[in-house]
Amino acid sequence: MSRKSMIMLGMIIGSLAGGYMPALLGADAFSLTSLLGSVAGGILGIWIAYMLTR
């Protein structure tokens, strides 16, 4: 798999996980915390995928 594909996959998985975490903790699935969690998870997923493919 290419580096670009790995980074995109990391972003997608991180965004999904980060957006779902507030719902697991009792918050609404469509809330500002889910949006912020999705952004943070996407950034973290990009960083992890970048470090793995470096």
Buried (B, 14 or more C-beta within 10 A) or exposed (E): EEEEEBBBBBBBBBBBBBBBBBBEEEBEEEEEBBEEBBBBBBBBBBBBBEEEBE
